[in-house]
Amino acid sequence: MVIGAFAVFPFGCDAEYVVFDPVWYAVGAERDLAATTVKAHHPLFHLLVAGIAAPLDLAGVPRPGHIGTRLLSGLGAGMILLLLAGLAGRERWRVGAGLGLLLLTGRAWFLEAFTGENVLPAIAAGMAALFAALDERRSLVTVGLWTFVALLFRQDNVLLVPAIALALHWRAAPPTLARLASWLAVVGGATAMAYVGIWAGLVWVGPDVGLLDWMWGIAKDDYSIAQRPVLVHGAAFGVAVAGKQWAASEPWSHVGVGAGALCLVLAFGALFRGDAGWGRMATLAAITAALRFAFYSWFEPTNAEWTLFTFAFAAAIAARAANGRPRTTPIVRRAAALGLTLAAVFTWGSHGSDTLSFRDHRYEPAGRWVAEHTRKGWRHFGYQNRGVLAVEMQGIPCSPLYTDFDRARQHLMDVATNAPATPLLAVVDLAIQTGMPYDMRELERRWRGREPSDPPRARILWSKGGVYVVGFLVPR
């Protein structure tokens, strides 16, 4: 997994821009190790990246932040495989590892593992905490340490705490309710103190990152595309598996893909079924999945990365079910192994060529072109996060265009009309909406050669593989 994190996608390629956050994490570690990289939302990840990047930077190694983020994302993916293999047991570890590899053939899993995101390390830490709680041999101190680590990796691991507490309560020799409450208070207090300490450090070295403003700023935006958020978040499960195959206005197809993938993973657990108990794992996973689904139906419901934890715990149920002496016939197990292989091949085939196309470099060159050709006083825009990121990575302030292409173009025309002496540059890409390349050709045709007195002149100044730099009122 670590080798894949460095070998699959080159540093600075389009995949980092498509996932978005890895660019900020890596460049932040390279430019400002203190205030930029130590974010209060998932601080342990950034502290570890900074710890890796700092000595590499002193040694003159190029792109030290990228090395740090890729190393951690690869280790997170590898740890998930090891945890699933261990959950299946010594004799059936291949089943657990196979389930993990099936997950990694999904589009979101593949991108998150190999671009330097923090989600998989956080999932691995959360799984380790829950598995420790289920293991009677692990002390409360050990479980508390893993829970503390999981909460520092990502705040949303707090949704796992009820399952961890219930697992401790289910032990053969459970802690008393008073002791369990004390344990929760100690872990919660230590975590809160750690976050407050990190926040205080941020205030000392630079401006406050504004955690509450950040969360409210995301949550108050409309991510539901004028549809029911529960349905939209359900569609995100399908996008995590195969990418966006259908229009956002047709969510049920994606819902079906996601639900089918979850059921398939659980079915493999039944086909490989052993004699070890798996009911408690299933109950705890279901509780956590329900809490996460409810929360993320409100908070950024379209974001597919929030679904990965649920997929991981579906695989954990299946791996646990496979533990112990086989209770199915050899021919059933062979058929299940073949089915697992075919499922992985089919999942990868649904998106693989498109996903690997992100090895190309289109966003970075677009940003560099803007930086090299812009002049003082020009204004810059980018379509949603990718276009903004391409420009801002060059140190140029950029305004986002949060809408479809036609409305984005109209907004740029309105800005140009109100400030006729100010040239505008916008980075847009083919992800804007279906048929966007046609719209770009129409834009070029409609405004080619028009005089400034006409509606604001716009033309394509640079393009590569569906990423465009569009200029409004830019001198020839």
Steps between C-alpha positions, in 0.01 A plus 500: 500500500782741580670422170171563321461834677821616334480310171141534376456878483789745440537793738295800389291299254130549436399231750614722787286783365200273446517382863592860589614482863833321435628807316430724799646250746821449305562859397405622847765277654755636255415868544391542862550204731348673802185696420405341168539128554393451862126522444263449790272275293744207474815621675691177550521442126649845446739471793632173358530651151688795647728264691583318177525809281720713727816284490450427130474872435821566695670230294393671178266221388244640251128490584542387863134565581388273219727226630351533848137491389552212258686295761219536753217429254681189377563383856133559585386284208751230594389500862137452397603193298694362798210562739254324270741210451548471876126514560450201270746296706825319439348234276272733301713815477489490120125558513544815709780626277291424191211702638738790563632481145143498370440827684816650352379435144223754565560845358493700823705242688762490224534878480502550877766232551742620234478881500583592860160541667445455873180296492644147485749549788207630707284201405785265592538665841124481561491132404793428731319673788179301452682170450697563820174560687365168370816315606463386861880494535536875441492721806297817534825695472581341164149561369516858628830566325369369169183706539706809578713442188190444285341823623816697427518356150148623421226660703225292343638193677300631795207326330678172578517563876149363579593170332831484690323562831240233421774251407663559838164455673452165321824350629488186714634708788368844408600817680237642732291782364684741730837379372381515140378855554837590651676342202289705259571815700876438500517423127271791415688739727839398364376542143348841576821614669701387198278694261504808722878477526538479124257788452690709753818426310337615178392825661855549623669438165235649272133578443228279643385237252138551614373146545140596574490744210646231275240240599209742478625636168488152349180388666296809413571465126255308288666172400176318433451617139140592587427139597449319827838480678442140613460396137800706394722349768380156400615577147846588635549131584470411132733782398757363747491165321490589131529876474230730369344291224166683475372855538443636849130530415484118476624390844321167520748333264787594729297393804456160340871462429594593855238279664590214270869532583431495876274196465760324286771551762271362771403208275863394475503475879209256480663297224829472691316455831690348791393401848623813680236740626445816297174636638657755733724634224198536274299679770778746583570565132130560433475748789801693373380491138158635604656786698730588212223485242278728707779751559632506145154527350516847656870578474634493143274214382650483150853430622581135419793484743259498795368162383833318516475427872173313443654293222795417727269376773294296255826329406577459872168320554575270205856434618381422853230268362769308310702438817519149646432155358323519161128434506452502123611237250830529308318554171306792651823654629670458162203662328513783754872551434429519127212739565721721716757516221239577234343768721838670535562481125152632418525783753837610365379468142211738567735793561864391472595660169340829599662495844845428360457788254550724803869410484517782245600857587234748389406706803854598604592621147174696485589676823854569379367643173280740695793603721727558202253701292300698755561867566449724800135584557360199315236292678505123526230238531492122521220253461435354846796359686718370216517822303553708812772263619685515168525879528553538875789253498681768299446753780222687318168579674212334319121519529295180469216439256252279685254421223456324167685615191229716344444694821875522564551648155214746557652603834835567333327704230319705764826567684670599174210731408516677837879540480566537125864598549589195710605182315383175656660156495311186599616139531218259418490128426287230344359401841268801493209325336414249231566642154740765627755455214219597258433810710867594483498471121187713487665758725798522266279521192260761638756748624791451262595836349230714659567861591517611865175693451318171449419267790828437682743324271599153619735246350685185594861598569641161600365147515615146557284191524183675607654755737472856371624848579230737378566872464244778506610839358861379491710699249621302202 
